[in-house]
């Protein structure tokens, strides 16, 4: 399961999807996680649909997108690309904490996660 985090510093989930300049990609395997890479998403595009399409292309290998904020149109587009969008539950949420929660969720996964695990 691969997760893209919208983050300025690769420590906290602190970026809005549409404004994110870099996504940090992690992979969960069993009960551990591994940092894979950072993906540059800093190209400025004026047209909203083109910009969102570009951002989605940056994370298309991922199963989950974890952001501080995402608009409804962007969320629908992300879902259409077979990526599950998630919003941080609080400000200043640490990427490591989110990864550990996702690992714990695998024990009794919600329906959306069962599809990713299968």
Jmol script that loads the backbone (N, CA, C; Angstrom):
load data "model"
ATOM      1  N   UNK A   1       0.852  -1.169   0.000  1.00  0.00           N
ATOM      2  CA  UNK A   1       0.000   0.000   0.000  1.00  0.00           C
ATOM      3  C   UNK A   1       0.901   1.237   0.000  1.00  0.00           C
ATOM      4  N   UNK A   2       0.751   2.076  -1.028  1.00  0.00           N
ATOM      5  CA  UNK A   2       1.568   3.290  -1.137  1.00  0.00           C
ATOM      6  C   UNK A   2       0.724   4.510  -0.784  1.00  0.00           C
ATOM      7  N   UNK A   3       1.346   5.412  -0.003  1.00  0.00           N
ATOM      8  CA  UNK A   3       0.666   6.615   0.459  1.00  0.00           C
ATOM      9  C   UNK A   3       1.469   7.838   0.047  1.00  0.00           C
ATOM     10  N   UNK A   4       0.791   8.816  -0.554  1.00  0.00           N
ATOM     11  CA  UNK A   4       1.403  10.099  -0.896  1.00  0.00           C
ATOM     12  C   UNK A   4       0.985  11.118   0.148  1.00  0.00           C
ATOM     13  N   UNK A   5       1.954  11.773   0.747  1.00  0.00           N
ATOM     14  CA  UNK A   5       1.689  12.816   1.739  1.00  0.00           C
ATOM     15  C   UNK A   5       1.986  14.183   1.149  1.00  0.00           C
ATOM     16  N   UNK A   6       1.060  15.115   1.348  1.00  0.00           N
ATOM     17  CA  UNK A   6       1.270  16.499   0.957  1.00  0.00           C
ATOM     18  C   UNK A   6       1.941  17.199   2.138  1.00  0.00           C
ATOM     19  N   UNK A   7       3.232  17.503   1.960  1.00  0.00           N
ATOM     20  CA  UNK A   7       4.008  18.032   3.078  1.00  0.00           C
ATOM     21  C   UNK A   7       5.112  18.969   2.586  1.00  0.00           C
ATOM     22  N   UNK A   8       5.342  20.032   3.343  1.00  0.00           N
ATOM     23  CA  UNK A   8       6.429  20.968   3.040  1.00  0.00           C
ATOM     24  C   UNK A   8       7.768  20.439   3.534  1.00  0.00           C
ATOM     25  N   UNK A   9       7.737  19.562   4.562  1.00  0.00           N
ATOM     26  CA  UNK A   9       8.969  19.196   5.255  1.00  0.00           C
ATOM     27  C   UNK A   9       9.193  17.691   5.422  1.00  0.00           C
ATOM     28  N   UNK A  10       8.282  16.863   4.919  1.00  0.00           N
ATOM     29  CA  UNK A  10       8.353  15.407   5.057  1.00  0.00           C
ATOM     30  C   UNK A  10       8.338  14.981   6.531  1.00  0.00           C
ATOM     31  N   UNK A  11       7.769  15.810   7.385  1.00  0.00           N
ATOM     32  CA  UNK A  11       7.588  15.476   8.806  1.00  0.00           C
ATOM     33  C   UNK A  11       6.109  15.564   9.160  1.00  0.00           C
ATOM     34  N   UNK A  12       5.474  16.665   8.735  1.00  0.00           N
ATOM     35  CA  UNK A  12       4.071  16.921   9.050  1.00  0.00           C
ATOM     36  C   UNK A  12       3.226  16.928   7.777  1.00  0.00           C
ATOM     37  N   UNK A  13       1.943  16.577   7.928  1.00  0.00           N
ATOM     38  CA  UNK A  13       0.973  16.725   6.841  1.00  0.00           C
ATOM     39  C   UNK A  13       0.526  18.180   6.910  1.00  0.00           C
ATOM     40  N   UNK A  14       1.087  19.022   6.039  1.00  0.00           N
ATOM     41  CA  UNK A  14       0.859  20.464   6.179  1.00  0.00           C
ATOM     42  C   UNK A  14       0.687  21.188   4.848  1.00  0.00           C
ATOM     43  N   UNK A  15       0.173  20.476   3.848  1.00  0.00           N
ATOM     44  CA  UNK A  15      -0.055  21.102   2.549  1.00  0.00           C
ATOM     45  C   UNK A  15      -1.445  20.778   2.008  1.00  0.00           C
ATOM     46  N   UNK A  16      -2.016  21.761   1.328  1.00  0.00           N
ATOM     47  CA  UNK A  16      -3.261  21.609   0.578  1.00  0.00           C
ATOM     48  C   UNK A  16      -2.918  20.883  -0.726  1.00  0.00           C
ATOM     49  N   UNK A  17      -3.758  19.966  -1.161  1.00  0.00           N
ATOM     50  CA  UNK A  17      -3.479  19.177  -2.361  1.00  0.00           C
ATOM     51  C   UNK A  17      -3.131  20.047  -3.563  1.00  0.00           C
ATOM     52  N   UNK A  18      -3.959  21.006  -3.873  1.00  0.00           N
ATOM     53  CA  UNK A  18      -3.759  21.828  -5.066  1.00  0.00           C
ATOM     54  C   UNK A  18      -2.558  22.748  -5.002  1.00  0.00           C
ATOM     55  N   UNK A  19      -2.068  23.039  -3.818  1.00  0.00           N
ATOM     56  CA  UNK A  19      -0.930  23.954  -3.660  1.00  0.00           C
ATOM     57  C   UNK A  19       0.373  23.219  -3.358  1.00  0.00           C
ATOM     58  N   UNK A  20       0.297  21.918  -3.203  1.00  0.00           N
ATOM     59  CA  UNK A  20       1.451  21.124  -2.794  1.00  0.00           C
ATOM     60  C   UNK A  20       2.573  21.181  -3.838  1.00  0.00           C
ATOM     61  N   UNK A  21       3.783  21.484  -3.394  1.00  0.00           N
ATOM     62  CA  UNK A  21       4.944  21.572  -4.284  1.00  0.00           C
ATOM     63  C   UNK A  21       5.717  20.259  -4.351  1.00  0.00           C
ATOM     64  N   UNK A  22       5.459  19.353  -3.378  1.00  0.00           N
ATOM     65  CA  UNK A  22       6.183  18.093  -3.326  1.00  0.00           C
ATOM     66  C   UNK A  22       5.380  17.070  -2.529  1.00  0.00           C
ATOM     67  N   UNK A  23       5.234  15.882  -3.091  1.00  0.00           N
ATOM     68  CA  UNK A  23       4.579  14.783  -2.395  1.00  0.00           C
ATOM     69  C   UNK A  23       5.652  13.814  -1.917  1.00  0.00           C
ATOM     70  N   UNK A  24       5.461  13.284  -0.731  1.00  0.00           N
ATOM     71  CA  UNK A  24       6.398  12.326  -0.149  1.00  0.00           C
ATOM     72  C   UNK A  24       5.704  10.970  -0.125  1.00  0.00           C
ATOM     73  N   UNK A  25       6.321   9.996  -0.771  1.00  0.00           N
ATOM     74  CA  UNK A  25       5.705   8.684  -0.976  1.00  0.00           C
ATOM     75  C   UNK A  25       6.308   7.661  -0.013  1.00  0.00           C
ATOM     76  N   UNK A  26       5.418   6.969   0.680  1.00  0.00           N
ATOM     77  CA  UNK A  26       5.795   5.901   1.608  1.00  0.00           C
ATOM     78  C   UNK A  26       5.063   4.635   1.207  1.00  0.00           C
ATOM     79  N   UNK A  27       5.597   3.505   1.629  1.00  0.00           N
ATOM     80  CA  UNK A  27       4.929   2.233   1.394  1.00  0.00           C
ATOM     81  C   UNK A  27       4.800   1.483   2.709  1.00  0.00           C
ATOM     82  N   UNK A  28       3.605   0.947   2.920  1.00  0.00           N
ATOM     83  CA  UNK A  28       3.362   0.095   4.089  1.00  0.00           C
ATOM     84  C   UNK A  28       3.404  -1.343   3.606  1.00  0.00           C
ATOM     85  N   UNK A  29       4.236  -2.125   4.275  1.00  0.00           N
ATOM     86  CA  UNK A  29       4.310  -3.567   4.018  1.00  0.00           C
ATOM     87  C   UNK A  29       4.191  -4.254   5.364  1.00  0.00           C
ATOM     88  N   UNK A  30       3.072  -4.945   5.540  1.00  0.00           N
ATOM     89  CA  UNK A  30       2.854  -5.627   6.814  1.00  0.00           C
ATOM     90  C   UNK A  30       2.757  -4.654   7.964  1.00  0.00           C
ATOM     91  N   UNK A  31       3.658  -4.796   8.932  1.00  0.00           N
ATOM     92  CA  UNK A  31       3.606  -3.928  10.114  1.00  0.00           C
ATOM     93  C   UNK A  31       4.738  -2.905  10.136  1.00  0.00           C
ATOM     94  N   UNK A  32       5.247  -2.553   8.949  1.00  0.00           N
ATOM     95  CA  UNK A  32       6.288  -1.524   8.894  1.00  0.00           C
ATOM     96  C   UNK A  32       6.067  -0.625   7.675  1.00  0.00           C
ATOM     97  N   UNK A  33       6.767   0.498   7.663  1.00  0.00           N
ATOM     98  CA  UNK A  33       6.670   1.406   6.523  1.00  0.00           C
ATOM     99  C   UNK A  33       8.056   1.809   6.071  1.00  0.00           C
ATOM    100  N   UNK A  34       8.117   2.238   4.815  1.00  0.00           N
ATOM    101  CA  UNK A  34       9.376   2.594   4.193  1.00  0.00           C
ATOM    102  C   UNK A  34       9.180   3.855   3.365  1.00  0.00           C
ATOM    103  N   UNK A  35      10.101   4.815   3.529  1.00  0.00           N
ATOM    104  CA  UNK A  35      10.092   6.004   2.679  1.00  0.00           C
ATOM    105  C   UNK A  35      10.611   5.605   1.304  1.00  0.00           C
ATOM    106  N   UNK A  36       9.865   5.937   0.249  1.00  0.00           N
ATOM    107  CA  UNK A  36      10.288   5.588  -1.103  1.00  0.00           C
ATOM    108  C   UNK A  36      10.951   6.749  -1.827  1.00  0.00           C
ATOM    109  N   UNK A  37      10.255   7.896  -1.875  1.00  0.00           N
ATOM    110  CA  UNK A  37      10.791   9.021  -2.637  1.00  0.00           C
ATOM    111  C   UNK A  37       9.942  10.266  -2.441  1.00  0.00           C
ATOM    112  N   UNK A  38      10.470  11.376  -2.937  1.00  0.00           N
ATOM    113  CA  UNK A  38       9.718  12.626  -3.020  1.00  0.00           C
ATOM    114  C   UNK A  38       9.462  12.905  -4.490  1.00  0.00           C
ATOM    115  N   UNK A  39       8.271  13.413  -4.783  1.00  0.00           N
ATOM    116  CA  UNK A  39       7.889  13.714  -6.163  1.00  0.00           C
ATOM    117  C   UNK A  39       7.635  15.211  -6.273  1.00  0.00           C
ATOM    118  N   UNK A  40       8.373  15.850  -7.160  1.00  0.00           N
ATOM    119  CA  UNK A  40       8.221  17.285  -7.398  1.00  0.00           C
ATOM    120  C   UNK A  40       6.880  17.534  -8.090  1.00  0.00           C
ATOM    121  N   UNK A  41       6.092  18.425  -7.522  1.00  0.00           N
ATOM    122  CA  UNK A  41       4.802  18.785  -8.123  1.00  0.00           C
ATOM    123  C   UNK A  41       4.658  20.303  -8.166  1.00  0.00           C
ATOM    124  N   UNK A  42       5.770  20.972  -8.467  1.00  0.00           N
ATOM    125  CA  UNK A  42       5.821  22.431  -8.338  1.00  0.00           C
ATOM    126  C   UNK A  42       5.509  23.209  -9.611  1.00  0.00           C
ATOM    127  N   UNK A  43       5.234  22.523 -10.713  1.00  0.00           N
ATOM    128  CA  UNK A  43       4.914  23.242 -11.952  1.00  0.00           C
ATOM    129  C   UNK A  43       3.628  24.043 -11.739  1.00  0.00           C
ATOM    130  N   UNK A  44       3.679  25.323 -12.061  1.00  0.00           N
ATOM    131  CA  UNK A  44       2.524  26.206 -11.909  1.00  0.00           C
ATOM    132  C   UNK A  44       1.644  26.122 -13.158  1.00  0.00           C
ATOM    133  N   UNK A  45       0.373  25.764 -12.968  1.00  0.00           N
ATOM    134  CA  UNK A  45      -0.590  25.664 -14.074  1.00  0.00           C
ATOM    135  C   UNK A  45      -1.810  26.494 -13.713  1.00  0.00           C
ATOM    136  N   UNK A  46      -2.203  27.392 -14.616  1.00  0.00           N
ATOM    137  CA  UNK A  46      -3.308  28.308 -14.331  1.00  0.00           C
ATOM    138  C   UNK A  46      -4.675  27.639 -14.365  1.00  0.00           C
ATOM    139  N   UNK A  47      -4.921  26.810 -15.371  1.00  0.00           N
ATOM    140  CA  UNK A  47      -6.217  26.156 -15.496  1.00  0.00           C
ATOM    141  C   UNK A  47      -6.406  25.151 -14.363  1.00  0.00           C
ATOM    142  N   UNK A  48      -7.517  25.274 -13.639  1.00  0.00           N
ATOM    143  CA  UNK A  48      -7.745  24.439 -12.454  1.00  0.00           C
ATOM    144  C   UNK A  48      -7.770  22.946 -12.776  1.00  0.00           C
ATOM    145  N   UNK A  49      -8.494  22.545 -13.799  1.00  0.00           N
ATOM    146  CA  UNK A  49      -8.597  21.124 -14.159  1.00  0.00           C
ATOM    147  C   UNK A  49      -7.235  20.581 -14.581  1.00  0.00           C
ATOM    148  N   UNK A  50      -6.504  21.348 -15.379  1.00  0.00           N
ATOM    149  CA  UNK A  50      -5.172  20.918 -15.812  1.00  0.00           C
ATOM    150  C   UNK A  50      -4.234  20.795 -14.607  1.00  0.00           C
ATOM    151  N   UNK A  51      -4.347  21.735 -13.676  1.00  0.00           N
ATOM    152  CA  UNK A  51      -3.503  21.696 -12.479  1.00  0.00           C
ATOM    153  C   UNK A  51      -3.811  20.450 -11.642  1.00  0.00           C
ATOM    154  N   UNK A  52      -5.082  20.173 -11.432  1.00  0.00           N
ATOM    155  CA  UNK A  52      -5.466  19.002 -10.642  1.00  0.00           C
ATOM    156  C   UNK A  52      -5.052  17.707 -11.344  1.00  0.00           C
ATOM    157  N   UNK A  53      -5.210  17.672 -12.666  1.00  0.00           N
ATOM    158  CA  UNK A  53      -4.792  16.496 -13.438  1.00  0.00           C
ATOM    159  C   UNK A  53      -3.291  16.265 -13.274  1.00  0.00           C
ATOM    160  N   UNK A  54      -2.519  17.333 -13.329  1.00  0.00           N
ATOM    161  CA  UNK A  54      -1.066  17.239 -13.144  1.00  0.00           C
ATOM    162  C   UNK A  54      -0.728  16.720 -11.744  1.00  0.00           C
ATOM    163  N   UNK A  55      -1.380  17.248 -10.725  1.00  0.00           N
ATOM    164  CA  UNK A  55      -1.115  16.800  -9.346  1.00  0.00           C
ATOM    165  C   UNK A  55      -1.439  15.312  -9.202  1.00  0.00           C
ATOM    166  N   UNK A  56      -2.546  14.883  -9.793  1.00  0.00           N
ATOM    167  CA  UNK A  56      -2.935  13.469  -9.729  1.00  0.00           C
ATOM    168  C   UNK A  56      -1.911  12.601 -10.450  1.00  0.00           C
ATOM    169  N   UNK A  57      -1.405  13.062 -11.577  1.00  0.00           N
ATOM    170  CA  UNK A  57      -0.372  12.301 -12.292  1.00  0.00           C
ATOM    171  C   UNK A  57       0.877  12.115 -11.425  1.00  0.00           C
ATOM    172  N   UNK A  58       1.159  13.080 -10.566  1.00  0.00           N
ATOM    173  CA  UNK A  58       2.329  12.990  -9.683  1.00  0.00           C
ATOM    174  C   UNK A  58       2.185  11.865  -8.654  1.00  0.00           C
ATOM    175  N   UNK A  59       0.950  11.507  -8.314  1.00  0.00           N
ATOM    176  CA  UNK A  59       0.718  10.512  -7.253  1.00  0.00           C
ATOM    177  C   UNK A  59       0.003   9.266  -7.766  1.00  0.00           C
ATOM    178  N   UNK A  60      -0.098   9.088  -9.070  1.00  0.00           N
ATOM    179  CA  UNK A  60      -0.923   8.018  -9.634  1.00  0.00           C
ATOM    180  C   UNK A  60      -0.486   6.612  -9.238  1.00  0.00           C
ATOM    181  N   UNK A  61       0.750   6.423  -8.809  1.00  0.00           N
ATOM    182  CA  UNK A  61       1.203   5.090  -8.383  1.00  0.00           C
ATOM    183  C   UNK A  61       0.734   4.754  -6.966  1.00  0.00           C
ATOM    184  N   UNK A  62       0.134   5.722  -6.290  1.00  0.00           N
ATOM    185  CA  UNK A  62      -0.244   5.552  -4.882  1.00  0.00           C
ATOM    186  C   UNK A  62      -1.673   5.033  -4.728  1.00  0.00           C
ATOM    187  N   UNK A  63      -1.928   4.468  -3.558  1.00  0.00           N
ATOM    188  CA  UNK A  63      -3.253   3.973  -3.209  1.00  0.00           C
ATOM    189  C   UNK A  63      -4.019   4.988  -2.371  1.00  0.00           C
ATOM    190  N   UNK A  64      -3.270   5.778  -1.578  1.00  0.00           N
ATOM    191  CA  UNK A  64      -3.867   6.755  -0.671  1.00  0.00           C
ATOM    192  C   UNK A  64      -3.164   8.093  -0.849  1.00  0.00           C
ATOM    193  N   UNK A  65      -3.938   9.159  -0.810  1.00  0.00           N
ATOM    194  CA  UNK A  65      -3.416  10.524  -0.776  1.00  0.00           C
ATOM    195  C   UNK A  65      -3.788  11.103   0.580  1.00  0.00           C
ATOM    196  N   UNK A  66      -2.811  11.578   1.332  1.00  0.00           N
ATOM    197  CA  UNK A  66      -3.068  12.137   2.664  1.00  0.00           C
ATOM    198  C   UNK A  66      -2.648  13.599   2.655  1.00  0.00           C
ATOM    199  N   UNK A  67      -3.613  14.502   2.893  1.00  0.00           N
ATOM    200  CA  UNK A  67      -3.387  15.945   2.769  1.00  0.00           C
ATOM    201  C   UNK A  67      -3.946  16.700   3.972  1.00  0.00           C
ATOM    202  N   UNK A  68      -3.524  17.949   4.102  1.00  0.00           N
ATOM    203  CA  UNK A  68      -4.116  18.807   5.123  1.00  0.00           C
ATOM    204  C   UNK A  68      -5.511  19.229   4.684  1.00  0.00           C
ATOM    205  N   UNK A  69      -5.645  19.544   3.384  1.00  0.00           N
ATOM    206  CA  UNK A  69      -6.940  19.956   2.846  1.00  0.00           C
ATOM    207  C   UNK A  69      -7.035  19.567   1.381  1.00  0.00           C
ATOM    208  N   UNK A  70      -8.269  19.313   0.944  1.00  0.00           N
ATOM    209  CA  UNK A  70      -8.532  19.031  -0.469  1.00  0.00           C
ATOM    210  C   UNK A  70      -9.954  19.484  -0.771  1.00  0.00           C
ATOM    211  N   UNK A  71     -10.122  20.126  -1.905  1.00  0.00           N
ATOM    212  CA  UNK A  71     -11.446  20.597  -2.293  1.00  0.00           C
ATOM    213  C   UNK A  71     -12.297  19.461  -2.831  1.00  0.00           C
ATOM    214  N   UNK A  72     -13.629  19.673  -2.900  1.00  0.00           N
ATOM    215  CA  UNK A  72     -14.535  18.616  -3.355  1.00  0.00           C
ATOM    216  C   UNK A  72     -14.278  18.166  -4.797  1.00  0.00           C
ATOM    217  N   UNK A  73     -14.007  19.099  -5.695  1.00  0.00           N
ATOM    218  CA  UNK A  73     -13.744  18.738  -7.093  1.00  0.00           C
ATOM    219  C   UNK A  73     -12.463  17.912  -7.187  1.00  0.00           C
ATOM    220  N   UNK A  74     -11.415  18.348  -6.491  1.00  0.00           N
ATOM    221  CA  UNK A  74     -10.146  17.616  -6.497  1.00  0.00           C
ATOM    222  C   UNK A  74     -10.322  16.228  -5.892  1.00  0.00           C
ATOM    223  N   UNK A  75     -11.082  16.145  -4.830  1.00  0.00           N
ATOM    224  CA  UNK A  75     -11.328  14.863  -4.171  1.00  0.00           C
ATOM    225  C   UNK A  75     -12.006  13.885  -5.132  1.00  0.00           C
ATOM    226  N   UNK A  76     -12.979  14.352  -5.872  1.00  0.00           N
ATOM    227  CA  UNK A  76     -13.679  13.504  -6.851  1.00  0.00           C
ATOM    228  C   UNK A  76     -12.720  13.039  -7.950  1.00  0.00           C
ATOM    229  N   UNK A  77     -11.867  13.938  -8.402  1.00  0.00           N
ATOM    230  CA  UNK A  77     -10.916  13.580  -9.453  1.00  0.00           C
ATOM    231  C   UNK A  77      -9.893  12.554  -8.953  1.00  0.00           C
ATOM    232  N   UNK A  78      -9.443  12.725  -7.711  1.00  0.00           N
ATOM    233  CA  UNK A  78      -8.489  11.786  -7.111  1.00  0.00           C
ATOM    234  C   UNK A  78      -9.130  10.399  -7.004  1.00  0.00           C
ATOM    235  N   UNK A  79     -10.374  10.360  -6.524  1.00  0.00           N
ATOM    236  CA  UNK A  79     -11.090   9.077  -6.417  1.00  0.00           C
ATOM    237  C   UNK A  79     -11.248   8.425  -7.785  1.00  0.00           C
ATOM    238  N   UNK A  80     -11.528   9.226  -8.808  1.00  0.00           N
ATOM    239  CA  UNK A  80     -11.678   8.694 -10.167  1.00  0.00           C
ATOM    240  C   UNK A  80     -10.385   8.063 -10.674  1.00  0.00           C
ATOM    241  N   UNK A  81      -9.257   8.508 -10.132  1.00  0.00           N
ATOM    242  CA  UNK A  81      -7.948   7.964 -10.511  1.00  0.00           C
ATOM    243  C   UNK A  81      -7.579   6.745  -9.659  1.00  0.00           C
ATOM    244  N   UNK A  82      -8.553   6.230  -8.904  1.00  0.00           N
ATOM    245  CA  UNK A  82      -8.356   5.041  -8.062  1.00  0.00           C
ATOM    246  C   UNK A  82      -7.384   5.283  -6.908  1.00  0.00           C
ATOM    247  N   UNK A  83      -7.326   6.538  -6.427  1.00  0.00           N
ATOM    248  CA  UNK A  83      -6.532   6.884  -5.249  1.00  0.00           C
ATOM    249  C   UNK A  83      -7.519   7.345  -4.185  1.00  0.00           C
ATOM    250  N   UNK A  84      -7.352   6.862  -2.951  1.00  0.00           N
ATOM    251  CA  UNK A  84      -8.280   7.200  -1.874  1.00  0.00           C
ATOM    252  C   UNK A  84      -7.779   8.454  -1.148  1.00  0.00           C
ATOM    253  N   UNK A  85      -8.516   9.589  -1.226  1.00  0.00           N
ATOM    254  CA  UNK A  85      -8.071  10.818  -0.561  1.00  0.00           C
ATOM    255  C   UNK A  85      -8.455  10.823   0.923  1.00  0.00           C
ATOM    256  N   UNK A  86      -7.520  11.266   1.747  1.00  0.00           N
ATOM    257  CA  UNK A  86      -7.770  11.403   3.187  1.00  0.00           C
ATOM    258  C   UNK A  86      -7.264  12.766   3.633  1.00  0.00           C
ATOM    259  N   UNK A  87      -8.018  13.363   4.558  1.00  0.00           N
ATOM    260  CA  UNK A  87      -7.650  14.658   5.109  1.00  0.00           C
ATOM    261  C   UNK A  87      -7.148  14.474   6.530  1.00  0.00           C
ATOM    262  N   UNK A  88      -6.126  15.239   6.893  1.00  0.00           N
ATOM    263  CA  UNK A  88      -5.579  15.179   8.247  1.00  0.00           C
ATOM    264  C   UNK A  88      -6.682  15.473   9.257  1.00  0.00           C
ATOM    265  N   UNK A  89      -6.665  14.730  10.356  1.00  0.00           N
ATOM    266  CA  UNK A  89      -7.702  14.898  11.372  1.00  0.00           C
ATOM    267  C   UNK A  89      -7.423  16.090  12.283  1.00  0.00           C
ATOM    268  N   UNK A  90      -6.182  16.569  12.284  1.00  0.00           N
ATOM    269  CA  UNK A  90      -5.838  17.731  13.101  1.00  0.00           C
ATOM    270  C   UNK A  90      -4.654  18.442  12.468  1.00  0.00           C
ATOM    271  N   UNK A  91      -4.467  19.689  12.843  1.00  0.00           N
ATOM    272  CA  UNK A  91      -3.333  20.442  12.341  1.00  0.00           C
ATOM    273  C   UNK A  91      -2.058  19.931  13.004  1.00  0.00           C
ATOM    274  N   UNK A  92      -0.983  19.867  12.241  1.00  0.00           N
ATOM    275  CA  UNK A  92       0.283  19.420  12.793  1.00  0.00           C
ATOM    276  C   UNK A  92       0.390  17.913  12.954  1.00  0.00           C
ATOM    277  N   UNK A  93      -0.395  17.165  12.193  1.00  0.00           N
ATOM    278  CA  UNK A  93      -0.343  15.710  12.273  1.00  0.00           C
ATOM    279  C   UNK A  93       0.967  15.217  11.636  1.00  0.00           C
ATOM    280  N   UNK A  94       1.673  14.345  12.349  1.00  0.00           N
ATOM    281  CA  UNK A  94       2.954  13.832  11.865  1.00  0.00           C
ATOM    282  C   UNK A  94       2.740  12.673  10.887  1.00  0.00           C
ATOM    283  N   UNK A  95       3.533  12.659   9.826  1.00  0.00           N
ATOM    284  CA  UNK A  95       3.466  11.591   8.836  1.00  0.00           C
ATOM    285  C   UNK A  95       3.689  10.241   9.502  1.00  0.00           C
ATOM    286  N   UNK A  96       4.672  10.153  10.379  1.00  0.00           N
ATOM    287  CA  UNK A  96       4.976   8.891  11.065  1.00  0.00           C
ATOM    288  C   UNK A  96       3.775   8.393  11.869  1.00  0.00           C
ATOM    289  N   UNK A  97       3.065   9.300  12.531  1.00  0.00           N
ATOM    290  CA  UNK A  97       1.877   8.916  13.302  1.00  0.00           C
ATOM    291  C   UNK A  97       0.775   8.381  12.384  1.00  0.00           C
ATOM    292  N   UNK A  98       0.588   9.032  11.243  1.00  0.00           N
ATOM    293  CA  UNK A  98      -0.422   8.588  10.277  1.00  0.00           C
ATOM    294  C   UNK A  98      -0.078   7.188   9.775  1.00  0.00           C
ATOM    295  N   UNK A  99       1.173   6.972   9.436  1.00  0.00           N
ATOM    296  CA  UNK A  99       1.600   5.655   8.954  1.00  0.00           C
ATOM    297  C   UNK A  99       1.350   4.578  10.002  1.00  0.00           C
ATOM    298  N   UNK A 100       1.665   4.878  11.246  1.00  0.00           N
ATOM    299  CA  UNK A 100       1.428   3.900  12.314  1.00  0.00           C
ATOM    300  C   UNK A 100      -0.061   3.615  12.499  1.00  0.00           C
ATOM    301  N   UNK A 101      -0.912   4.648  12.361  1.00  0.00           N
ATOM    302  CA  UNK A 101      -2.366   4.440  12.445  1.00  0.00           C
ATOM    303  C   UNK A 101      -2.861   3.556  11.302  1.00  0.00           C
ATOM    304  N   UNK A 102      -2.345   3.805  10.104  1.00  0.00           N
ATOM    305  CA  UNK A 102      -2.747   3.000   8.951  1.00  0.00           C
ATOM    306  C   UNK A 102      -2.321   1.544   9.127  1.00  0.00           C
ATOM    307  N   UNK A 103      -1.148   1.328   9.701  1.00  0.00           N
ATOM    308  CA  UNK A 103      -0.685  -0.037   9.983  1.00  0.00           C
ATOM    309  C   UNK A 103      -1.640  -0.712  10.963  1.00  0.00           C
ATOM    310  N   UNK A 104      -2.038   0.008  12.023  1.00  0.00           N
ATOM    311  CA  UNK A 104      -2.967  -0.550  13.020  1.00  0.00           C
ATOM    312  C   UNK A 104      -4.334  -0.831  12.398  1.00  0.00           C
ATOM    313  N   UNK A 105      -4.764   0.022  11.479  1.00  0.00           N
ATOM    314  CA  UNK A 105      -6.074  -0.152  10.848  1.00  0.00           C
ATOM    315  C   UNK A 105      -6.163  -1.449  10.049  1.00  0.00           C
ATOM    316  N   UNK A 106      -5.031  -1.960   9.610  1.00  0.00           N
ATOM    317  CA  UNK A 106      -5.020  -3.192   8.810  1.00  0.00           C
ATOM    318  C   UNK A 106      -5.520  -4.402   9.601  1.00  0.00           C
ATOM    319  N   UNK A 107      -5.445  -4.339  10.935  1.00  0.00           N
ATOM    320  CA  UNK A 107      -5.906  -5.450  11.773  1.00  0.00           C
ATOM    321  C   UNK A 107      -7.409  -5.675  11.611  1.00  0.00           C
ATOM    322  N   UNK A 108      -8.160  -4.580  11.534  1.00  0.00           N
ATOM    323  CA  UNK A 108      -9.605  -4.627  11.323  1.00  0.00           C
ATOM    324  C   UNK A 108      -9.952  -3.513  10.329  1.00  0.00           C
ATOM    325  N   UNK A 109      -9.611  -3.721   9.057  1.00  0.00           N
ATOM    326  CA  UNK A 109      -9.690  -2.627   8.093  1.00  0.00           C
ATOM    327  C   UNK A 109     -11.108  -2.205   7.735  1.00  0.00           C
ATOM    328  N   UNK A 110     -11.296  -0.885   7.548  1.00  0.00           N
ATOM    329  CA  UNK A 110     -12.582  -0.412   7.022  1.00  0.00           C
ATOM    330  C   UNK A 110     -12.733  -0.889   5.565  1.00  0.00           C
ATOM    331  N   UNK A 111     -13.924  -0.780   5.038  1.00  0.00           N
ATOM    332  CA  UNK A 111     -14.216  -1.292   3.701  1.00  0.00           C
ATOM    333  C   UNK A 111     -13.278  -0.717   2.637  1.00  0.00           C
ATOM    334  N   UNK A 112     -13.025   0.591   2.673  1.00  0.00           N
ATOM    335  CA  UNK A 112     -12.173   1.198   1.645  1.00  0.00           C
ATOM    336  C   UNK A 112     -10.761   0.623   1.691  1.00  0.00           C
ATOM    337  N   UNK A 113     -10.274   0.284   2.894  1.00  0.00           N
ATOM    338  CA  UNK A 113      -8.919  -0.252   3.019  1.00  0.00           C
ATOM    339  C   UNK A 113      -8.881  -1.722   2.579  1.00  0.00           C
ATOM    340  N   UNK A 114      -9.962  -2.443   2.788  1.00  0.00           N
ATOM    341  CA  UNK A 114     -10.003  -3.854   2.364  1.00  0.00           C
ATOM    342  C   UNK A 114      -9.758  -3.960   0.859  1.00  0.00           C
ATOM    343  N   UNK A 115     -10.313  -3.014   0.122  1.00  0.00           N
ATOM    344  CA  UNK A 115     -10.114  -3.011  -1.343  1.00  0.00           C
ATOM    345  C   UNK A 115      -8.651  -2.803  -1.701  1.00  0.00           C
ATOM    346  N   UNK A 116      -7.960  -1.973  -0.920  1.00  0.00           N
ATOM    347  CA  UNK A 116      -6.550  -1.708  -1.197  1.00  0.00           C
ATOM    348  C   UNK A 116      -5.673  -2.904  -0.837  1.00  0.00           C
ATOM    349  N   UNK A 117      -6.023  -3.578   0.237  1.00  0.00           N
ATOM    350  CA  UNK A 117      -5.230  -4.709   0.706  1.00  0.00           C
ATOM    351  C   UNK A 117      -5.405  -5.908  -0.217  1.00  0.00           C
ATOM    352  N   UNK A 118      -6.615  -6.067  -0.778  1.00  0.00           N
ATOM    353  CA  UNK A 118      -6.940  -7.245  -1.611  1.00  0.00           C
ATOM    354  C   UNK A 118      -6.148  -7.329  -2.874  1.00  0.00           C
TER     355      UNK A 118
END
end "model"
wireframe off; spacefill off
backbone 0.3
color backbone group
